[in-house]
Amino acid sequence: MKIYTFILFLFSTLLFWSCNDEDSPLGQTFVAAFDKQSIDFSKIEGEETIKLIFSKVAEQDGQIHINVLADSATYNQDFSTLPIATNNEIIVPIKKGQTSASFIFKNLIYPFDSSNKIVQFEISKIDYPAAVIQGYSKVKISFERSVGGTILAEIGGPNEPFQVFVDLSKDAQTKAKRDSWDLGFYNGSYFRVELNGSIYMATKALTETDITKVTKASVNSLLNEVAVGTFTDSNKDFIDHPSGDILKTAIAEIKENDAENPVYLVNLGYEVGTETPAVGSAAIAGNQRGWKKVRFLKRGEDYVIQHANLDDKTYQEKTIQKNSTHNFTHFSLAKNEVVTVEPPKLDWDLNFTVFTNLIEGNGSYGFSDFVVNNLKAGVKAYRVNADKDVTFENFDAANIDETKFENDQRSIGDSWRQVTAPQTLYNDRFYIIRDADNNYYKIRMLAFKNASGLRGYPKFEYKLIK
């Protein structure tokens, strides 16, 4: 391998593994680079911090000179910076003891009057001994699709309290608390309802159709059965099929005829864990959330949900309208209201989440550090096993195999790390993503622990192929 490629590889890895590790410097060379290649102009409502990463801890003060290049954008009219640019140049200080630096980009045109404005920042010189310009030496702010970068999915540490939705083309992520919702009402042509698998919910249809006649006593024999992780193959019937096939939800298609819609016994799963686990471990499940009895009806193009505690004589009822901009409309039983969880269906590609999966012969089981692709919006993926001829670096458009894209939202899943001890990251594979707009990306996972060895800090690198 050529030394230049080797250094780039090391630096790319260093961005994620060693920025805070003083024991792992890149020799005597000091490298400064942007942490991403592109930023979506439309996502910046006010200010954006533009970050530069160092290859090692700065041993003395210095400066980074950055050229400002604008196309159809005017300084102090469309945008500005802090520090202020002089003669189209920003000087960013390097401070002794730091591993990064930054400057502020100010968007002065929100909401936007044009979509053709481009601002590019390029490192031109580094005033520091033995400094070189490598890695991401440029960052472009525009309305164009992202060409790549690195993302730390903010799932929140070893309790993994958040589900994180990543939009690759916008280099953006949004998150929602895992236990903020219970049910997802499908907005497509079918009348289907999904369970919140990230908190290990489960459900079983009862023979009863009158919700007021169901009591804890009448379902008591089922309480140990309708659950995730019982290690019985039959419990796979109590969860949504983890492939993401909307026709394989545990809750059946809701019928026009009310008499055909049964009451469901619903295991609400677990609260987000709060315990502090041993370093390297995760603490996903907290207290059990209890049980509900729930019934689903159909009124034209709307859903109706009836729900109550098991021994309640009355029930709450809510009408839920379909919303074509999202895959699902999410609902909280505790609040008896619709809640915001997923972004619009065309605004995310990957979901970092706790997940309910299947183990062959043992039924359902909970997995942490799971990655789901947005199959319902048409986002597909497949795995590439790297070898001496096919690497992440040299994989290009000519290597794409359309026949390998899978009709399964678990194309990445948990396959990027060793699940059993010792829990390590696989470095012999990467993934190809085709998003809903037919952008093709290659991604590789770089970490699922932070520098202190704590779980719940997944990082990945991605690059636009075409």
C-alpha positions as CSV (number, residue, x, y, z in Angstrom):
1,M,0.0,0.0,0.0
2,K,1.4,3.4,-0.8
3,I,2.4,5.5,2.2
4,Y,0.0,8.3,1.3
5,T,-3.0,6.0,1.2
6,F,-1.8,4.4,4.4
7,I,-1.6,7.8,6.2
8,L,-5.1,8.8,4.9
9,F,-6.5,5.5,6.2
10,L,-4.9,6.0,9.6
11,F,-6.1,9.6,9.8
12,S,-9.6,8.6,8.8
13,T,-9.6,6.0,11.5
14,L,-8.0,8.4,14.0
15,L,-10.9,10.8,13.6
16,F,-13.1,8.3,15.4
17,W,-10.9,6.3,17.6
18,S,-8.1,8.5,18.9
19,C,-8.9,12.2,18.9
20,N,-8.7,12.1,22.7
21,D,-6.0,9.6,23.1
22,E,-2.6,11.1,23.8
23,D,-0.9,7.7,23.7
24,S,-1.7,7.2,20.0
25,P,-0.3,10.1,18.0
26,L,0.4,9.9,14.3
27,G,4.2,10.0,14.6
28,Q,5.6,13.5,14.4
29,T,3.2,14.6,11.6
30,F,0.5,17.1,12.6
31,V,-2.6,16.8,10.4
32,A,-5.6,19.1,10.5
33,A,-8.7,18.4,8.5
34,F,-12.4,19.1,8.5
35,D,-14.6,16.4,10.1
36,K,-17.0,16.3,7.1
37,Q,-16.9,17.1,3.4
38,S,-20.3,18.8,3.0
39,I,-23.0,20.5,4.9
40,D,-26.6,21.1,3.8
41,F,-27.2,24.9,3.6
42,S,-31.0,24.4,4.2
43,K,-30.4,22.8,7.6
44,I,-28.6,25.8,9.0
45,E,-31.3,28.1,10.5
46,G,-28.8,30.4,12.3
47,E,-25.3,29.2,13.0
48,E,-23.2,26.1,12.3
49,T,-20.0,25.2,14.0
50,I,-17.5,24.0,11.4
51,K,-15.1,21.7,13.1
52,L,-11.5,20.7,12.3
53,I,-9.9,17.6,13.8
54,F,-6.2,17.2,14.7
55,S,-4.3,14.0,14.3
56,K,-2.8,14.5,17.7
57,V,-2.8,16.8,20.7
58,A,-1.4,20.2,19.8
59,E,1.9,20.7,21.6
60,Q,2.1,24.4,20.9
61,D,-0.1,27.2,19.5
62,G,-0.4,27.7,15.8
63,Q,-2.8,28.8,13.0
64,I,-4.9,27.3,10.2
65,H,-5.4,29.5,7.2
66,I,-8.7,28.8,5.4
67,N,-9.7,30.2,2.0
68,V,-13.3,31.2,1.5
69,L,-14.7,30.6,-1.9
70,A,-18.3,31.6,-2.7
71,D,-20.5,30.9,-5.7
72,S,-23.7,33.0,-6.0
73,A,-23.3,33.9,-2.4
74,T,-22.1,37.2,-0.9
75,Y,-20.2,37.6,2.3
76,N,-22.1,39.7,4.9
77,Q,-25.2,39.4,2.8
78,D,-25.9,35.7,2.4
79,F,-23.4,34.4,5.0
80,S,-20.7,35.5,7.4
81,T,-18.1,33.8,9.7
82,L,-16.6,34.1,13.1
83,P,-13.6,34.8,13.0
84,I,-14.4,37.4,10.3
85,A,-12.9,36.7,6.9
86,T,-10.3,39.2,5.6
87,N,-9.4,39.1,1.9
88,N,-11.4,35.8,1.6
89,E,-9.4,34.2,4.3
90,I,-10.2,33.0,7.9
91,I,-7.5,32.3,10.4
92,V,-8.4,29.7,13.0
93,P,-6.1,29.4,16.0
94,I,-4.5,26.1,17.1
95,K,-4.4,26.1,20.9
96,K,-1.8,24.0,22.8
97,G,-3.4,21.0,24.5
98,Q,-6.4,20.8,22.1
99,T,-7.3,18.1,19.6
100,S,-9.6,20.2,17.5
101,A,-10.5,23.7,16.4
102,S,-13.6,25.3,14.9
103,F,-15.2,28.5,13.5
104,I,-18.7,29.7,13.1
105,F,-20.7,29.8,9.8
106,K,-23.6,32.2,10.0
107,N,-26.5,31.7,7.6
108,L,-28.1,35.1,6.8
109,I,-30.7,34.0,4.3
110,Y,-33.0,31.8,6.3
111,P,-35.6,31.1,4.9
112,F,-33.9,30.9,1.6
113,D,-34.2,33.0,-1.5
114,S,-32.1,30.7,-3.8
115,S,-30.9,27.1,-4.0
116,N,-27.8,27.7,-6.0
117,K,-25.6,29.3,-3.4
118,I,-22.4,27.5,-2.5
119,V,-19.8,28.4,0.0
120,Q,-16.6,26.4,0.2
121,F,-13.9,26.5,2.9
122,E,-10.4,25.1,2.0
123,I,-7.4,24.8,4.2
124,S,-4.5,26.6,2.4
125,K,-1.8,26.6,5.1
126,I,-1.1,25.4,8.6
127,D,1.3,27.4,10.7
128,Y,2.6,24.5,12.9
129,P,5.8,22.4,12.9
130,A,5.7,19.4,10.6
131,A,2.1,20.1,9.6
132,V,0.6,18.6,6.4
133,I,-2.8,19.1,4.8
134,Q,-4.5,15.7,4.3
135,G,-7.9,14.1,4.7
136,Y,-10.9,16.4,4.3
137,S,-9.1,19.6,3.3
138,K,-12.4,21.2,2.0
139,V,-15.9,21.5,3.2
140,K,-18.7,22.7,1.0
141,I,-21.9,24.3,2.2
142,S,-24.6,24.1,-0.4
143,F,-28.1,22.8,-1.2
144,E,-26.6,19.8,-2.9
145,R,-26.5,16.2,-1.6
146,S,-23.8,15.3,0.8
147,V,-20.7,13.6,-0.7
148,G,-19.8,12.0,2.5
149,G,-18.4,12.4,6.0
150,T,-18.3,10.8,9.4
151,I,-21.2,10.6,11.8
152,L,-21.5,9.8,15.5
153,A,-25.0,8.5,16.0
154,E,-26.2,10.1,19.2
155,I,-28.0,7.1,20.8
156,G,-27.0,8.3,24.2
157,G,-24.4,5.9,25.7
158,P,-24.8,2.4,27.4
159,N,-28.5,2.8,28.1
160,E,-29.0,3.7,24.5
161,P,-32.1,5.8,25.2
162,F,-32.5,7.2,21.7
163,Q,-33.5,6.0,18.3
164,V,-31.4,8.0,15.8
165,F,-32.5,8.6,12.2
166,V,-29.8,9.5,9.7
167,D,-30.2,11.2,6.4
168,L,-27.0,10.5,4.4
169,S,-27.7,13.0,1.6
170,K,-28.2,15.8,4.1
171,D,-25.5,14.6,6.5
172,A,-28.1,15.0,9.3
173,Q,-29.6,13.1,12.2
174,T,-32.7,13.3,14.4
175,K,-33.5,11.4,17.5
176,A,-36.4,10.3,19.6
177,K,-36.6,8.7,23.0
178,R,-37.1,5.0,22.7
179,D,-40.0,4.7,25.1
180,S,-41.8,7.8,23.9
181,W,-44.1,5.8,21.7
182,D,-45.9,2.4,21.7
183,L,-47.6,1.9,18.3
184,G,-47.0,3.0,14.7
185,F,-50.0,3.3,12.4
186,Y,-49.0,2.6,8.8
187,N,-49.6,5.4,6.4
188,G,-49.4,3.3,3.2
189,S,-52.2,1.4,1.5
190,Y,-52.6,-1.2,4.2
191,F,-54.2,-0.8,7.6
192,R,-51.4,-2.2,9.7
193,V,-50.1,-1.2,13.2
194,E,-46.5,-1.8,14.3
195,L,-45.2,-2.4,17.8
196,N,-42.3,-0.5,19.4
197,G,-39.6,-3.3,19.1
198,S,-37.0,-1.0,20.6
199,I,-38.6,-1.5,24.1
200,Y,-39.4,-5.2,23.4
201,M,-43.1,-5.0,23.1
202,A,-45.2,-8.0,22.2
203,T,-48.9,-8.8,21.5
204,K,-51.4,-11.5,21.0
205,A,-54.9,-11.5,19.5
206,L,-57.6,-12.7,21.8
207,T,-60.9,-14.3,20.9
208,E,-62.8,-11.5,22.6
209,T,-64.0,-8.5,20.5
210,D,-65.5,-6.6,23.4
211,I,-62.7,-4.7,25.2
212,T,-64.7,-4.3,28.4
213,K,-64.9,-8.0,28.9
214,V,-61.1,-8.6,29.0
215,T,-59.7,-8.7,32.5
216,K,-56.3,-9.6,34.0
217,A,-57.9,-12.9,35.2
218,S,-59.1,-13.8,31.7
219,V,-55.6,-13.4,30.3
220,N,-53.5,-14.4,33.3
221,S,-52.3,-17.7,31.6
222,L,-50.8,-15.7,28.7
223,L,-48.7,-13.2,30.7
224,N,-45.6,-15.4,30.8
225,E,-46.0,-16.3,27.2
226,V,-46.5,-13.0,25.4
227,A,-43.0,-11.6,25.8
228,V,-39.7,-11.1,24.0
229,G,-36.8,-13.3,25.0
230,T,-38.6,-16.4,26.4
231,F,-36.4,-18.6,24.2
232,T,-39.4,-20.4,22.8
233,D,-39.8,-20.4,19.0
234,S,-43.5,-19.8,19.2
235,N,-43.1,-16.3,20.6
236,K,-42.0,-15.1,17.2
237,D,-45.8,-14.8,16.5
238,F,-46.1,-12.1,19.1
239,I,-43.7,-9.6,17.4
240,D,-43.6,-7.8,14.1
241,H,-41.4,-9.8,11.6
242,P,-38.0,-8.0,11.9
243,S,-37.4,-8.0,8.1
244,G,-39.7,-5.0,8.0
245,D,-42.4,-6.6,5.8
246,I,-45.5,-4.6,6.6
247,L,-47.7,-7.7,5.8
248,K,-46.1,-9.6,8.7
249,T,-47.0,-7.4,11.7
250,A,-48.2,-9.1,14.9
251,I,-51.4,-7.1,14.7
252,A,-53.4,-8.3,11.7
253,E,-54.8,-6.2,8.9
254,I,-57.6,-4.1,10.4
255,K,-60.9,-5.1,8.8
256,E,-63.9,-3.0,7.6
257,N,-66.2,-5.1,9.7
258,D,-65.8,-4.3,13.4
259,A,-66.8,-7.8,14.4
260,E,-63.7,-9.2,12.8
261,N,-61.3,-7.0,14.8
262,P,-60.3,-8.7,18.1
263,V,-59.0,-7.3,21.3
264,Y,-55.2,-7.6,21.7
265,L,-53.3,-8.3,24.8
266,V,-50.3,-5.9,24.6
267,N,-47.1,-6.4,26.6
268,L,-45.7,-2.8,26.9
269,G,-42.1,-4.0,27.2
270,Y,-39.5,-2.1,29.3
271,E,-38.6,1.4,30.2
272,V,-35.2,2.7,29.1
273,G,-32.6,1.4,31.5
274,T,-31.0,3.7,34.0
275,E,-28.4,1.5,35.6
276,T,-24.7,2.1,34.9
277,P,-23.3,-1.1,33.5
278,A,-19.7,-2.3,33.5
279,V,-17.5,-0.7,31.0
280,G,-18.1,-2.3,27.6
281,S,-21.6,-3.5,28.5
282,A,-25.0,-2.0,27.8
283,A,-28.0,-1.6,30.1
284,I,-31.0,-1.4,27.8
285,A,-34.0,-2.6,29.8
286,G,-35.3,-0.9,32.9
287,N,-38.6,-1.6,34.7
288,Q,-41.4,-3.4,33.0
289,R,-44.0,-1.1,31.7
290,G,-47.0,-3.4,32.2
291,W,-49.9,-4.5,30.1
292,K,-52.8,-3.0,28.0
293,K,-55.8,-4.3,26.2
294,V,-56.2,-2.7,22.8
295,R,-58.6,-2.9,19.9
296,F,-58.2,-1.4,16.4
297,L,-61.0,-0.4,14.1
298,K,-61.3,1.3,10.7
299,R,-63.4,4.3,9.8
300,G,-63.0,5.1,6.1
301,E,-59.4,6.0,5.7
302,D,-58.8,6.6,9.4
303,Y,-57.8,4.3,12.3
304,V,-59.6,4.1,15.6
305,I,-57.9,2.8,18.7
306,Q,-59.5,1.7,21.9
307,H,-57.2,1.0,24.9
308,A,-57.4,0.5,28.6
309,N,-55.6,-1.2,31.6
310,L,-56.5,-4.8,31.9
311,D,-59.1,-4.5,34.7
312,D,-60.6,-1.2,33.5
313,K,-64.3,-1.2,32.9
314,T,-64.1,1.7,30.4
315,Y,-61.6,2.6,27.7
316,Q,-60.1,5.5,25.9
317,E,-60.7,6.0,22.2
318,K,-58.8,8.0,19.6
319,T,-59.1,8.5,15.9
320,I,-55.8,8.6,13.9
321,Q,-55.6,9.9,10.4
322,K,-53.1,8.7,7.8
323,N,-50.3,11.1,6.9
324,S,-48.7,10.3,3.5
325,T,-45.5,12.2,4.3
326,H,-44.4,9.6,6.9
327,N,-44.1,5.8,7.0
328,F,-46.0,5.7,10.3
329,T,-48.0,7.9,12.6
330,H,-46.8,7.1,16.1
331,F,-48.9,6.9,19.2
332,S,-48.4,7.0,22.9
333,L,-50.9,4.9,24.9
334,A,-49.9,6.7,28.1
335,K,-50.6,10.2,26.6
336,N,-53.4,9.0,24.4
337,E,-52.0,11.1,21.6
338,V,-49.9,11.1,18.5
339,V,-46.2,11.8,19.1
340,T,-43.4,12.7,16.8
341,V,-40.8,10.0,16.3
342,E,-39.6,9.4,12.7
343,P,-38.8,12.2,10.3
344,P,-40.7,12.3,7.0
345,K,-40.1,9.1,5.1
346,L,-37.9,10.6,2.5
347,D,-35.7,12.4,5.1
348,W,-34.0,9.4,6.6
349,D,-32.0,6.3,5.4
350,L,-30.7,4.6,8.5
351,N,-32.0,4.1,12.0
352,F,-29.6,3.3,14.9
353,T,-31.7,1.6,17.5
354,V,-32.3,-1.2,20.0
355,F,-34.2,-3.8,18.1
356,T,-36.3,-7.0,18.5
357,N,-34.9,-9.7,16.2
358,L,-35.3,-13.5,15.8
359,I,-32.9,-16.2,16.7
360,E,-33.5,-19.4,14.7
361,G,-35.3,-21.9,16.8
362,N,-35.4,-19.6,19.9
363,G,-37.9,-17.0,18.9
364,S,-37.6,-13.3,19.6
365,Y,-34.7,-11.6,21.3
366,G,-33.5,-8.1,22.0
367,F,-30.4,-6.6,20.4
368,S,-28.6,-3.4,21.1
369,D,-26.4,-1.4,18.6
370,F,-28.7,-2.3,15.7
371,V,-28.9,-0.5,12.3
372,V,-32.1,-0.6,10.2
373,N,-32.4,0.8,6.7
374,N,-35.6,2.6,5.7
375,L,-37.0,-0.2,3.6
376,K,-40.5,1.2,3.5
377,A,-39.3,4.3,1.7
378,G,-37.3,2.2,-0.7
379,V,-33.9,2.4,0.9
380,K,-32.0,-0.8,0.4
381,A,-28.5,-2.1,1.3
382,Y,-26.2,-5.0,1.0
383,R,-22.9,-6.1,2.5
384,V,-19.6,-6.2,0.8
385,N,-16.9,-8.5,2.2
386,A,-13.6,-6.7,1.7
387,D,-10.5,-8.5,0.3
388,K,-7.2,-7.5,-1.3
389,D,-9.0,-6.6,-4.6
390,V,-12.2,-5.0,-3.2
391,T,-11.7,-2.4,-0.5
392,F,-13.8,0.4,0.9
393,E,-11.4,2.9,-0.7
394,N,-11.5,1.5,-4.2
395,F,-15.1,0.4,-4.4
396,D,-16.8,2.6,-7.1
397,A,-19.8,2.7,-9.3
398,A,-18.6,-0.1,-11.5
399,N,-18.6,-2.5,-8.5
400,I,-22.3,-2.0,-7.6
401,D,-24.4,-5.1,-8.0
402,E,-28.0,-4.2,-8.2
403,T,-29.1,-7.9,-7.7
404,K,-27.6,-7.9,-4.2
405,F,-29.8,-5.2,-2.7
406,E,-32.0,-6.9,-0.1
407,N,-35.7,-6.7,0.7
408,D,-34.9,-6.6,4.4
409,Q,-34.4,-3.7,6.7
410,R,-31.7,-5.7,8.6
411,S,-29.1,-5.6,5.8
412,I,-26.7,-4.0,8.2
413,G,-28.4,-5.0,11.4
414,D,-25.9,-6.3,14.0
415,S,-23.6,-7.8,11.4
416,W,-21.0,-5.0,11.8
417,R,-19.9,-6.1,15.2
418,Q,-19.3,-9.3,17.1
419,V,-22.4,-9.7,19.3
420,T,-20.9,-12.2,21.8
421,A,-17.9,-11.6,23.9
422,P,-15.3,-10.3,23.1
423,Q,-17.5,-7.6,21.6
424,T,-15.3,-6.2,18.8
425,L,-15.9,-4.3,15.6
426,Y,-15.6,-6.2,12.3
427,N,-13.1,-4.5,9.9
428,D,-13.5,-6.9,7.0
429,R,-16.8,-5.6,5.6
430,F,-18.7,-2.5,4.5
431,Y,-22.1,-1.7,3.1
432,I,-23.7,-0.2,0.0
433,I,-26.8,1.9,0.4
434,R,-29.2,3.0,-2.3
435,D,-31.4,5.8,-1.0
436,A,-34.9,6.7,-2.1
437,D,-33.5,9.3,-4.6
438,N,-31.1,6.7,-6.1
439,N,-28.0,8.1,-4.5
440,Y,-25.5,5.3,-3.8
441,Y,-23.3,5.4,-0.7
442,K,-20.7,3.2,0.8
443,I,-20.5,3.1,4.5
444,R,-18.2,1.4,7.0
445,M,-18.6,1.3,10.8
446,L,-15.7,2.7,12.8
447,A,-16.8,2.3,16.4
448,F,-19.5,1.4,18.8
449,K,-17.6,2.4,22.0
450,N,-16.1,5.7,22.9
451,A,-12.5,6.3,23.9
452,S,-13.2,5.2,27.4
453,G,-14.7,1.9,26.3
454,L,-18.3,2.8,26.9
455,R,-21.0,1.3,24.7
456,G,-23.6,3.3,22.8
457,Y,-21.3,5.5,20.7
458,P,-21.6,4.1,17.1
459,K,-19.6,5.9,14.5
460,F,-19.4,5.4,10.8
461,E,-17.9,6.9,7.7
462,Y,-19.7,7.2,4.4
463,K,-19.0,8.3,0.9
464,L,-21.1,9.1,-2.2
465,I,-20.4,6.7,-5.0
466,K,-22.8,8.2,-7.5
